[in-house]
Amino acid sequence: MAPPPRPIVVREVWEDNLEWEFFQIARALSHHGIAAFDTEFPGHVFPATSRHHSHMSPAENYQRMKRNVDATKIIQLGLTLSDGGDSYYVWEFNFKGFDKESDLHNPESIQLLERQGIDFNKNRKMGIESKEFGRLLFNSGLLWNSKITWVTFHGAYDFGYLIKILIGGELPYDLMEFMRLVEYFFGYSVYDIKHMIKSYEGLYGGLEKVANTVGVKRVAGKSHQAGSGSLLTLQTIIKLKDLYSFGKNWIHFRLILYSLEIGAGSLAACQKVTASNF
């Protein structure tokens, strides 16, 4: 009789163990080429216009995202690495920059994160400086790595906060330039499940709903915790691969983020076909 699978542990990352955990990430990358990430942030401080984002152009959606990301600070980032099988490594990075007493935020979003277990006082005292995270990320092996396939769910804001950290300032004004930065740092093999499911009948809604629809359950952490979110995102796309043929058609989903769907074909460099871990 086979032993039961080991529980998946979310590795909590704070200022005092940041360098050690990046060392562990570098080690895991040698055998784990699929990466999913998720972020938690202070919510939308500049709400949408009277039109729903589905009725706004990609350029309008980008300007809304840029305005919110530029004005707010990241709270958590979750990262999960997998080999495409049963091996998962999960990290949850906790940042110190946000102060709910003085920084812009959506009160309902902050209350939700507190209910889900985020301790903002602990983050402020023990959390990670964004600049230090960015420095280590540059040297981690995660960037400029054509062997990694990146996965998000509704990932515009996730990439927005990461690009903001990497360039050390506000996001570019132009959507095309933002997507060039995504391609520059993360490569061509970038997939957004929220965009992908539009092509599959019966798949809709948020991450939890899509995961439940395809039979994936949350096995670590809670919703609205970034580490748990990244794990659920990765397990969901692996299940989608099993249920739906991952043939050449999935190439058309590359480097297209939900609501910012200018299309990979709009970026000349993205015409290049590269290997995928799927």
N, C-alpha and C positions, 0 to 999 in steps of 0.2 A: 504493500500500500504506500503510495507516494505521500511524503510529508506535506502538510498544508503550506500554502504559500506564505512567505514572510510578509508581515504588514508593511505597507509603504509609509515611511517616516518623512514628514516635512521638516527639513533642516532650517531652523530659525537663524537668521543672520543679523547680527548687530555690529556696532562699531568694533567691538573687541575681538570678534572672530571673522571679520570680513576677509582679510588676506588669506587665512587658512581655508575658508570655504571656496575662494577663487582657485586656490591650489587644487582642491578636490574637484572642482569643475574641470580644470585642465586635464586631470587624470581621467575623469569620466568620458571626456570627449574622444578618447582614443577608440572607444567601442560603442558610443552612443551618438548617432548622427541626426536624430530628430529632436528638435527643440521647440517647446511651446512656452509662451509667456503671457502673463496677464498683469494688469496694474489695478491698484486702487488709488483713487484721487478724490479731491474734495467736492466732486459733483460738478454739474454745469452751473456756472455763475452767470453766464450769459445765455439764457434760454433761446430756443429756436424762435423764428418769426411765427406768424400765424399759420404758415404752411408746415406740414410734417416733413421731416428730412427726406422721405421717399419721394416728395414732390419738388425737392430742391435739386439744383444742378450739382455735380461733383465739386465745382469751384465754390459754390455757395456753402456746401457742407464743409469743405476744407476751411473756408474763412471762419466759420463758426467754431470748428475744432481748434484752429490756430488761436483764436481769441481766448478760448477757455484754457487751453494748455499754457499759453504765454502768461496768463494771469494767475495761475494756481501752481501748487507744488505737489509732487508725487508723494504718496504715503507708503505704499507697498509695491513691490514687484515680485511676482512669482515666476520661477523658471523650472521647467521639467525637461530632463533629457531622457531619451529612450533609445533602445536598439531596434525598436519596431516589434519586439516580442513582449516578454513579461518583465523586463528589467527597466525600472524607473528610478531616477534620482530627482528629488524635488527640493528646491530652495525657496525660502521666503525672505526677501530683503526688506528690512524695516528702516524707513528714512526719518531723519530728524528735522527737516526743514520746515514742516508745517506747524503752525501755531493757531489753534482754533479760536483763540482770543483776539487775534489781530489780523490773520490772513483771510483773504477772500475764500468763501466756501458756501456751499448749499447746505443749510442747516439739516434738512431731511437726510441728505446723504451722510453727513457726519453722525447723526443719531443712529442711522442704520449700521454704519461701520462699528460704532461703539456697542450696539446690541450683539454684533457678530464677534465681539471679543477684542477689537483693536483698542489698545491702551495708549492714548495720545500723550499722556504724561511720560510713559516709558519710552515711547518713540522720541520725544523731545530730549530726554536725558541720555538715552543709550543708543539712539538710532544712528544711521549712516549718513555722512555728508555726501550729497549728490556728486560733488567734484571728485571725491575719493573713489566713489563707485565708478564714475566714468573713467578715471585713470586706470583702475584695475581691469575694467571691461575692455579697454583698448588693447591690453596685453594678455587677454584671457584665452585667445584662440577662438572665441565665439564670432568675432567679426572677420570680414574678408576671408571667409572659409567656405569654399564651394562644396565641401563635403556635408554641410549642414542644411537640412530642410527645416524651415521655420513655419510655425503654425500659430494662428491666433483665432479668436472668435470676436467679430466686430472690432477689428484691431486698429482702427485709425487712431484712437486715443492712446492705445498701448505704444504704437510706433511713435506717436507724437511726443510722448514724455521721454522715450528713450533717445530720440533724435535731439530733443531739447538738451538732455544731459550731455550727449556726445559733442554737440557743437558749442555748448556753453552759452547759449543765449536763445533769443526768440526764433521761432520757426520761420523759414523763408516765406515770403509773401505769396509766391506762386505755387500752385498745387503740383505742376510738373516738376519743379525744382525739389519739392519735398519728396516726390516719388523717386527722383534720381538719387536723393540721399538714402532712401530706404534701400534701393538697389545697390548703391555704393557700399554701404556698411554690411548689408545682410545677404546680398546676392540675388539671384533670379528665383531660387526655389522658396518663395514666400507664398503661403496659402492662408486665406481667411475663410473659415468655415461658414460664417454668416453669408458671405457672397456665394460660396459653392452650393449651399443647399437650395438656392433659388432654382437650380436646374434639376432638382429631385422632388418628385411629387410626394406630398405628405410630410415633408420636413420644413418646419417653420418655428418661429419663436426664439426665445433666448437659449443660452447654452444648456441650462438645466433641462428644459423641455426637449431640445434636440437629443441630448444625451439619453434621457429616459425613453424617447421614441425608438432609439436604436439599441436599447438594452444596456446602457452604461450607467452604473450607479456611482455616486460620490463615495470614495473609500477612505478619504483622509481630509480632515479639516471641515470647514463650513463654507457655504456660499458667501460671497463678498469677502473672502480671504484669498489673497493673490496666489499663494502657493497651491491651495486646493483648486483654484480656478485654472491654473496652468496645467495641473495634472488631469483634470476633467477634460480640458480642451484636447490634450494629446491622446488620451484614451478614446475620445470620441472620434477623432480623425482616423485612428487605427481601425476602429470598428467600421467606420464608413468605407475604408479601403476593403475590408473583408466583405461587406454587404453589396458594394457597388464596384464594378470593374474599374480598377485604377489603370486605365489604358492611356492612349495618347490624348484622349479627350481632356484629361486633367491638366495637360500642359496649358490649356486655354485659361485655367484659373490662376496661373502664376502671376505673382506681383500685382494682384488686383485686390484692393481693400474695399470692404463693404461701405457704401455711400460715397466713396471717392473713386468710382469706377471709370476712370479714363481709359483703362485697358492697357495691358502690357504692350500691345502693338503700337501704342503712342510713344513708347520709349524705344528708340531705334536699337539700343543695346540689348533690349530684352528679346529680340528676335533670335538671339543665340540660344540653342537648346543645350541644357546642361543635365548632368546626371541627377537623379533624385533618389532619396533613400526609400521611397515607396516603390 
